[in-house]
Amino acid sequence: MAEHIQRDLLETVQIPISIGIAPNKFLAKMASEMKKPLGITVLRKRDVPNVLWPLTVETMHGVGEKTAKKLNAMGIATIGDLAKANEIALQQTLGIYGSRLKEWANGIDHRPVNPEEGEKRKSIGNSITLPYDVTEQRVLLDILRQLAESVGRRMKQKRVVSATVQLTIRYHDFQTITRSKTWDNPFQEAEEIFRYAAYLLKKHWNGEPIRLLGITALDVFDRKEAVKQLDLFHYEEEAKTEALWKTVEKLRKKFGGTAIQKGAALVEKKGEQQN
């Protein structure tokens, strides 16, 4: 079956893939990285000590650069070190994610495999085709803010978060580019989405007239799985933002979508009326 899938993709769309076969998600992901670009690797739990433990923690799925540095500072250099590490010490440094990493390092992953769930919601995005070519950054940022609010609202409704924002830009000549960036902490708030999208716009926009803008939160996942480590002040800030968002949504449902607006939008409308 695995060979058939590989051959099919290579012949039809010329995409070489490596395949990992394992009893859970984590081991399958690790196995798929072992024989690129056209390998097939079977990884069983009993293989973990011999195959995975000698590898550095930097090579482990789920361990980014910052997490690896924290683990290294604890004296954890290999996946084997992580598998045998003190769980309480891991939780003190990485929170609940520390326990999950220790389980993965031991070949344990309780996440269910549900192909339909992945198809239903891999990303949440919104785009808008502009009625005319736009070259003013201020106008583009206003549009991005509207898109961010729409994406953030839908993410809250679906109770999902993301760590990656993708910006889509279509120029006046219909040339289209997409640029994305992954941040350390999962996000859901419109203000964060807007800030990240604005960063991508300022970095990648070449100054040419723009006809379409889009924002997409990639690889969304259940909010309960978010592993962000919040200090006291950050936690209080999030709690206030969540309460404020609920109040705004209630007002919009009662009085209409324009009941609550950004001050900048009101100033702009007033200026248009005066002109």
Residue pairs with C-beta under 8 A, 6 or more apart in sequence:
2 19
2 21
2 40
3 40
5 17
5 19
6 16
6 17
6 19
6 38
6 40
9 15
9 16
9 17
10 16
10 17
10 38
16 37
16 38
17 37
17 38
18 32
18 33
18 34
18 35
18 36
18 37
18 38
18 39
18 40
18 41
19 31
19 32
19 39
19 40
19 41
20 27
20 28
20 29
20 30
20 31
20 32
20 33
20 34
20 41
20 43
21 28
21 31
21 40
21 41
21 42
21 43
22 28
22 30
22 31
22 42
22 43
22 44
23 44
23 45
24 107
24 108
24 109
24 110
24 111
24 113
25 109
25 111
25 113
26 61
26 62
26 104
26 107
26 109
26 111
27 43
27 44
27 45
27 48
27 107
27 109
28 43
29 61
30 43
30 52
30 60
30 61
31 41
31 42
31 43
32 41
33 59
33 61
34 41
34 43
35 41
43 51
43 52
45 107
45 108
48 83
48 106
48 107
49 80
52 60
52 79
52 80
52 105
52 107
53 78
53 79
53 80
53 83
53 105
54 78
54 79
54 80
55 78
55 79
56 77
56 78
56 79
57 63
57 68
57 71
57 72
57 76
57 77
57 78
57 79
57 81
57 82
58 65
58 68
59 79
60 79
60 82
60 101
60 104
60 105
61 104
62 100
62 101
62 104
63 71
63 101
64 184
66 184
67 94
67 97
67 101
70 93
70 94
71 77
71 82
71 93
74 85
74 89
74 90
74 93
75 81
76 82
76 85
79 105
80 105
82 101
82 102
82 105
83 102
83 105
83 106
85 102
87 98
87 99
87 102
89 98
90 98
90 99
90 101
90 102
91 98
91 99
92 98
94 101
94 227
94 229
95 227
95 229
96 227
97 227
97 229
100 227
103 109
103 110
121 158
121 160
121 220
122 218
122 219
122 220
123 162
123 166
123 216
123 217
123 218
123 219
123 220
124 151
124 154
124 155
124 158
124 160
124 162
124 216
124 217
124 220
125 151
125 166
125 214
125 215
125 216
125 217
126 147
126 150
126 151
126 154
126 214
126 215
126 216
127 147
127 168
127 212
127 213
127 214
127 215
128 143
128 146
128 147
128 212
128 213
128 214
129 170
129 211
129 212
130 143
130 210
130 211
130 212
130 213
133 172
133 209
133 210
133 211
134 140
134 143
134 209
134 210
134 211
135 207
135 208
135 209
135 210
137 201
137 202
137 205
140 201
140 205
140 210
140 213
141 198
141 201
142 264
142 265
142 268
143 213
144 194
144 197
144 198
144 201
144 213
144 215
145 190
145 194
145 262
147 197
147 213
147 214
147 215
148 190
148 191
148 193
148 194
148 197
148 215
149 190
149 194
151 190
151 193
151 215
151 216
151 217
152 188
152 189
152 190
152 191
152 192
152 193
153 190
153 249
155 161
155 162
155 188
155 217
155 220
156 188
156 245
158 220
159 222
159 223
159 224
160 188
160 220
160 221
160 222
160 223
161 186
161 187
161 188
161 220
161 221
161 222
161 223
161 226
162 186
162 187
162 188
162 217
162 218
162 219
162 220
162 221
163 182
163 183
163 184
163 185
163 186
163 187
163 219
164 180
164 181
164 182
164 183
164 217
164 218
164 219
165 180
165 181
165 183
165 193
165 196
165 197
165 200
165 215
165 216
165 217
165 218
166 178
166 179
166 180
166 215
166 216
166 217
166 218
167 178
167 179
167 180
167 197
167 200
167 201
167 204
167 213
167 214
167 215
168 176
168 177
168 178
168 212
168 213
168 214
168 215
168 216
169 176
169 177
169 178
169 179
169 201
169 204
169 205
169 210
169 212
169 213
170 176
170 210
170 211
170 212
170 213
171 206
171 208
171 209
171 210
171 211
172 208
172 209
172 210
172 211
173 208
174 211
176 212
177 204
179 200
179 203
179 204
180 200
180 218
181 196
181 199
181 200
183 196
185 228
186 221
186 223
186 226
186 227
186 228
187 193
187 196
187 217
188 223
189 241
189 245
191 241
193 215
193 217
197 215
201 213
230 238
248 260
251 259
251 260
252 259
252 260
